[in-house]
């Protein structure tokens, strides 16, 4: 497999620039710096000129963070999960507790979204959507029609 001058071979062991690490992890350079500032990514090496240099292990951690974000975990939850991930003596009980709490939160948010959808659908169904100025949607938003359906 040929590589460009901007992309090291995956097994080269050469430190990666922030752009290379971003490309390999699927995380933007801005977010890499953010995760480092939050302490999620620690020990990032620096060149003599002060540029960040990332290892394969750093990229692996960034992928872990990205997958956690993709699943909707908060930064605090990801920090907890990363600490557990790094601790080979961990108990999976704690990991499951974090995941279960996150599932409960997702379920709650899904119920809230379903309720918002139901209310907006009811208001939308009442609106004629014509040239008349009367609009149940706006009335529902300003409270003049009482509480939302």
C-alpha positions in Angstrom: 0.0 0.0 0.0 1.5 3.3 -1.0 1.3 6.2 1.4 1.5 10.0 0.7 4.1 12.1 2.3 1.4 13.2 4.8 0.4 9.7 5.9 2.7 7.4 7.7 2.2 3.6 7.2 0.0 2.3 10.0 2.8 0.2 11.4 5.7 2.6 10.9 5.9 3.6 14.6 6.6 7.2 13.5 4.9 9.8 15.6 1.9 11.3 13.8 1.1 15.0 13.3 -2.2 16.3 14.6 -3.7 16.1 11.1 -2.6 12.5 10.6 -4.0 11.5 14.1 -7.2 13.3 13.3 -7.6 11.5 10.0 -6.9 8.1 11.5 -9.2 8.6 14.5 -12.0 10.3 12.8 -11.8 13.2 15.3 -11.1 16.7 14.1 -7.8 18.4 15.1 -9.8 20.9 17.1 -11.5 18.1 19.1 -8.1 16.4 19.7 -6.9 19.6 21.3 -10.1 19.8 23.3 -9.9 16.2 24.6 -6.3 16.9 25.6 -7.4 20.0 27.5 -10.0 18.0 29.3 -7.5 15.4 30.3 -9.0 12.6 28.3 -5.9 12.3 26.2 -2.8 12.5 28.4 0.9 12.4 27.7 0.9 13.6 24.2 4.5 14.1 23.1 5.8 17.3 21.7 8.4 18.0 19.1 11.3 20.4 19.8 9.2 23.1 18.1 6.2 22.4 20.4 4.1 20.5 17.9 1.9 17.7 19.2 3.1 14.2 18.2 0.6 11.3 18.5 1.3 7.6 18.9 -0.7 4.7 17.7 -1.9 4.3 21.3 -3.1 7.9 21.3 -5.1 7.3 18.1 -6.6 4.2 19.7 -7.7 6.3 22.7 -9.2 8.9 20.3 -11.2 6.2 18.6 -12.5 5.1 22.0 -13.6 8.7 22.8 -15.2 9.1 19.3 -17.2 5.9 19.7 -18.3 7.0 23.2 -19.4 10.3 21.8 -21.2 8.5 18.9 -23.2 6.6 21.5 -24.1 9.8 23.3 -22.0 9.4 26.4 -21.1 12.7 28.2 -17.5 13.7 28.5 -17.6 12.8 32.2 -19.0 9.4 31.4 -16.3 8.9 28.8 -13.6 9.9 31.3 -15.0 7.3 33.7 -15.2 4.6 31.0 -11.6 5.4 29.8 -10.3 5.1 33.4 -12.0 1.7 33.6 -10.8 0.7 30.2 -7.2 1.4 31.2 -7.6 -0.5 34.5 -7.1 -4.2 33.7 -8.2 -5.0 37.2 -11.6 -3.4 36.8 -14.9 -4.9 37.5 -17.3 -5.0 34.6 -20.1 -4.2 37.1 -19.0 -0.5 37.1 -18.9 -0.3 33.3 -22.4 -1.9 33.1 -23.7 0.6 35.8 -22.5 3.5 33.6 -24.0 2.0 30.5 -27.3 1.3 32.2 -27.6 4.8 33.6 -26.9 6.1 30.1 -29.6 3.9 28.6 -32.1 5.2 31.2 -31.2 8.7 30.2 -31.6 7.9 26.5 -35.0 6.3 27.2 -36.1 9.4 29.2 -35.0 11.7 26.3 -36.8 9.5 23.8 -40.0 9.8 25.8 -39.6 13.6 26.0 -39.0 13.8 22.2 -42.1 11.6 21.6 -44.1 14.0 23.8 -42.8 17.0 21.9 -43.6 15.4 18.6 -47.1 14.6 19.8 -47.8 18.1 20.9 -46.4 19.7 17.7 -48.3 17.2 15.6 -51.6 18.2 17.4 -50.9 21.9 16.9 -49.9 21.4 13.3 -53.1 19.4 12.7 -55.2 22.3 14.0 -53.5 24.8 11.7 -55.2 25.4 8.4 -52.0 26.7 6.8 -53.8 29.2 4.6 -54.0 32.9 4.3 -55.8 33.5 7.6 -53.9 35.1 10.4 -55.2 32.6 13.0 -52.5 30.0 13.8 -52.9 27.4 16.5 -49.2 26.7 16.3 -48.3 30.3 17.2 -51.1 30.4 19.8 -49.7 27.2 21.4 -46.2 28.7 21.5 -47.3 32.0 23.1 -49.6 30.3 25.6 -52.8 32.0 24.5 -54.4 28.7 23.6 -53.7 27.4 27.1 -51.3 24.6 27.7 -49.8 22.7 24.8 -51.8 19.6 23.8 
